[in-house]
């Protein structure tokens, strides 16, 4: 599956969510990236529309989800190294 380009083996591109968070140990598919990013935004908007939370939750919830994914990646790297 991999091709040679300019003397190097090309790797498949990772989803932008995984690249933005610089995930090294978690390998998320495109579907998981959509669920984590857009799903958290949709959930925050729905919760704000039903007045369960205030509107400041809309930007905070996706950031909190991204933080938890990154923390999970760091813990996975630590467990891989010492486990």
N, C-alpha and C positions, 0 to 999 in steps of 0.2 A: 503494500500500500504506500509505503513511503517512496518518494522520488528523490533523485539526486538533482540538486540545483546548485550550480557553481561549486561543485565539489563537496557540498554539504548535504546531509540527509534532512529533508524538510519534515517538520512535525505538523500535525494538524493544529489549526488555530483553536485556542481555547476561547470559550465565551467571554464577552467583554466584562461581565460581572466578576468572573474569576480572575481576569487580568487586572481589573481595577482594584480588587482586594489583595492582589499579589498572593494568591493561594498557592502553596507549594506542595501540600500533602493531601488536599481534598481535590478530587477530580469530579466536578459537577457537569452534568449534561446541560444542553441548552434548555431543556424542559425544566430542570431544577432551578436554573438561573431565573427563568421567567416566573416560576412559582414564588421564589424567594423575594425577588425585587418587585415585580408588578403585583403579586399577590398581597404583599405587605402594604403597598400603596392602596390597593382596592379595599383591603380590610380597614385601613385607617380612615378612608373616605366614608365607607359605610358606617363605621362607628361614629364618625363626626356627624353624618347626616341624621342618624337616629338619636343624636344628642346624648350618647353614652359617655363621650369624651369631648373635650374642647378641640378646636381646629388646630392647635399647635401640635397635636399628636400626628397629624398627617405627615409632616417632614421628619418627626422624631422616630416614629415606628420603623420606617425603612432603615434609618441609621442604626437603630438598636438591633435590628435583624442582621445587618451587615457586620456590626460589631460582634455579635454572637457567632456568626459564621467564621469570622477571622479568629476569634478566640478558640473555636473548635479546631481550626487549622493549626494554630500554635500548639495546642494540647496534643493533637495527633502527631505533630513533629517531635514533641518531647517524648511521647510514649514510644515512637518508632526508634528514637535514639537510645533510650534507656531501657526499653522493654524487651 
